[in-house]
Amino acid sequence: MNGKIEIEKTSQKFLSKKLKYLSNKNGFLGIDNKFNFKEKVVVVPFGLEKTVSYGGGTKNGPKEIIKASHQVELYDEELLCEPYKKIGIKTLRPFKIDKDIRKALSKMSKINKEILDKKLFPMTFGGEHSITPGCIAPFVKKYKDICLLHFDAHADLRESYNGEKFSHASAIKRCLDFPNVSLISFGIRNISESEIPFLKKNSSRINIFWAKDKNKWNLNKFKKLIKNKTVYLTFDVDGLDSSIMPATGTPEPGGLLWDETLNIIRIAAKNSKIVGADINELSPIKGFNSYNFLVAKLAYKILSYKFLY
């Protein structure tokens, strides 16, 4: 049996016909409650932390991203507007996350399915990277083909880790259990020997832009690879260089910097259809709010590029 996440049809109701939101002021970006808009985006805080293998604290990531987002400048000097006014962003109220990882991922799938059924864009804040197979399950059913745009220090192609098939170290492998998922990864600089055979066997649907080759990346090739694709974006913050993002359980040197990261996302937004996203693996460090702020601004940039390009 593979590791596919199935959406439970008989599980208890999580959302009613009307999604349960935080007030604007308490949600992502802390927008004034007087500002009224029709949402296009639903932010899902999902602080799942079950399989971390080094540093912990990812369960606190979502609330700290939302808290830091209240300090993000709403005007974008690149796009020459306040993007949130053109987008409309609502944030789900916090909710209980099941202790059993399979039940938790099933709930994640159910949430995203309800958001998609309302023709809205889900942006999930993790939590550990093991959320992504749950996030992507309803997209796999909705679309004929999905390209996973993956930012990470690690390939995450292990069949299992410490006996767990739904480990954060197996997140991308679980996504690739779906035959209609292809993969473009950026920033990979950590892979185990056990992952190499799968990588070689699936070279026709996996493209990796290795961090060691960063100075030689051909972004025109990337543009062609992603052209007109339906894309789900998953961003593990350890894909960023540890000099700007040490607030993660498994920091790695030699990673992506801010401007080059935005350039890749900009190319994707201009040339493909991004239909959903998650950002994961932030482990907040007390007293170092700049790292939480970076992730909050990254989330705003992803949404701004998605809807304004």
N, C-alpha and C positions, 0 to 999 in steps of 0.2 A: 504493500500500500504506500502510495506517495504521500507527500505532506500537504496536499492541497487543502486550503481552507474552504469549507462549505458554509454558506449562509444559513443559519438555523431558521427553519420555517415555523418551528413549534416553540421557540424560546420565548420567554416572557417579553412583553412589550417594553421597549426602551423609550421610544419616541412615539408620541401621538401624532395625529395629523398635523398638529402645529408644533414645530421645533421649539424647545425650551431654551431661550437665550438669556444671557446676562444683559444687563442694561448697557447701553453704548459706553457709558462712563467707566464701567467695570470691565468691559471687554477689550479685545485687541485694539490698540491705538488710543483708547480712552477718549473717544469722541463725545462731544457734548450731547447730553440726552435730548436737547431741543432739536438737534439735527435729525431730520427725518429722511430716510431713503429706503428704496427697495433693494434688498440684499441680492448680490450675485455670488458672494463667498460666505461659507460657513467655516469658522475656525473651530477645530475639535481638539480640546485639551485631553490627551490620553497618556498619562504618566505611567505607563506600564514599565515595571522593573522587576524582571523575574530571572534573567539568565546572565546578568553582568558578570564578567570574568576577571576584572581588575578593579578599577575605581567604581564606586557607586554614586548614587545621588540623582540618577536620571528621572526618578519619579517627581522630582521638584522642578524639572525643566519647564513644563508648560506654564506653571503659575509665574515663574520668574521671567519667562519670555513676555508674557502678557503684562506683567508689572513694568518691565523695562520699556515696552512699546509705548507706554504713556509719555515717555521722554523723547520719542522719535519725532523729528520735525515732519509735519504733514505735507509741506511743500517740497516738491522734488525739482531741484535745479536743473536736472538733465531733461526731464519731461515737461518742465515749465507749467506745472499745475499742482493741485492737491489731488493726487490720484484717488484717494478714498471716496471723494465726491462722485467720481465717475464709476466706481466699482460697487460700493455698498458692501460692508463687511459686518457680519454678526458673529458672536462667539457663543458656543454652547455652554450652558451651566455645567460646572463640575459634577461628576457622577461616580458611582462606585465601579471599580475595575475588578473583575473576577480574579481570584487567586490562581485558579487553573489557567495556564497560558492558552490552551486551546479554546476554552470558553471566552477568555478575554479577546482573542483574535476574532472569534465568531461575532462577538458584540461589535468589534470595530468594523467588521464587514457589514453588519446590519445597519450601523450608523451611516456609513458611506453610501449604502444602497438607498437609504431614505433621502439623503441629500441629493444624490444623482436623480432619483425619481422626481424630485422637485426642480430638476434642471438647474441646480446650483453647483458651485465649485467647492469641493472640500479641501481644506488645508489643515492637516493634522500636526499637532505639536506633541512629540514624544518626550519622555519615554525612550526606551531602548529601540534599536533598529529592528527588532523582531516584530514590531507593529506592521511593517510594510507588507508582508504577505496578506495580512488581514485587510489593510487599506485597499490593496489592489484587486482583491477578489471580485467585487462587483463591476469593476472596470473591464476585467477579463471577460465577463459574461455580456457586458453591454456592447463592447467593440470587437470587431473581427480580429484586429491585430493591435497590440499595445507595445510601444517602445518604452522601456524603462530607462530614463536618464538618471544616472546614479553617480553621486559625488561621495567619495569615501577614501579613507586610507587603506581599507581592507577589502579584499575581493568578496568576502562573505559567501563563498561557494562551497563550503564544507557541507557534506551530507548531514552531519550532526556534530555537536560539540558537547563534551562532558555528558554524552548519552541523550542529549535533547535535540530533536529534529527541528524544533522551532526556536533554537538559540539565535541570539543576535549575530553569531558567527555563521549562521546558515540562512540569513534573511533573503539574500538574492537567489540562492539555490532554490528556496521554497517558491519564490516568484517564477523561476524558470521551470518549475514543475508544470506550469501551464504552457502548453505547446505554442500558443499564439503570442507569447511574450518574447521580445528580443531585448538586447541590453547594450547600452553605451555607458561605459564607466569612465570617470575622470578622477585622477589623483591617486590611483592605487599604488601603494608602495609596501604592501605587506600581504603575502600570500603563502600558504603552506604547500608542501610538496604533494599532499593528498588531493589538493584542488586542481592540480595541473592536468591530469587525465581528462577530467570533465571539461575543463577549459578548451583543451585541444579537440575533443570530440564534438564540441558545440561551437567551433570557431565561426561557422556560418551565421550564427545569430548573436555572437558576443564580440563587441569591439571595445578594447581597453586602451585608453590614453594614459600610459604609465607615467607616474610622477618623475621617474628617472629620465624620461625623454621630454620633459616639459619645454625645454628650450627649442625642441624640434617639432613640437606639435603642429600638425597641418589642420588648421581650423576650417579651411576650405573643404577638406575631406569630411570633417564633422558636419558642416553645412549640407553636404550632399547626402550623408548618411541619414540625417534627420529630416530632410526636406519632405514636407507634406505628410509626415508621420503623425499618428495620434500618440501623445506622449504623457506618461506619468512621471513626475519628477520626485526622486527621493534623495534627501540631502542629510548625510551623516556628518555632523560638524567636525569630526576628526579628519575629514577630507581637507579641511583647512590646515595650514601649517601650525605647528604647536606654538610658534612664537606669537601668533595672534589668537589662537584658540587652545589654551591649555585646559580649559574647563570642560573636559570630557574624560570618560573612563579609560580610554586607550589612546593618548596623544602620540602623534608620530611627527618627527621632523621631515622636512622636504616636501611639504604639501602646498596647497593652493593659497594664494594671497587674494586680497579683496578685489582689486580691479580685474584680475584675470578671471576670477570666478564670475563676476558680473558680466564680463564679455561673453563667456560661454552661455550663460542663461539668456542673454540678449539675443544671441544668434538663434538659440532654440525658440524663443518667443516669436521672432520674426519669420521663422521658416517652418514651424510646425504648429500643431494644435495641442497645447498643454491642457489637459482635462482634469488634473488633480495633482496634489503634492503633499509631501510630509517632510518635516525637519525633525531630526532626532539626535539622541546621544549628548545633549547638553547636560553636564553635571555642574550645577552652579557652585561657585566658590564664594563663601561668605566674605563680603567686603570688596569683591572684585566685580562690580556691576557692569564693567565695560564689555565683558564677554556675553552677558545676557543681552545687553544692548545690541551688540553686533548681530546676534541671531534674530532679534526683533526687527532690526533694519533689513536684514537679508530677507526675511519673510515678506516685508512690505515691498521690497524691490521685486521679488518673484511675482507677487500679485500685480504690481504696477506694470511690469513688462508684459505679463500675460494679457492684461486687459487693455493696455494702451498701445501696443504694437500690433 
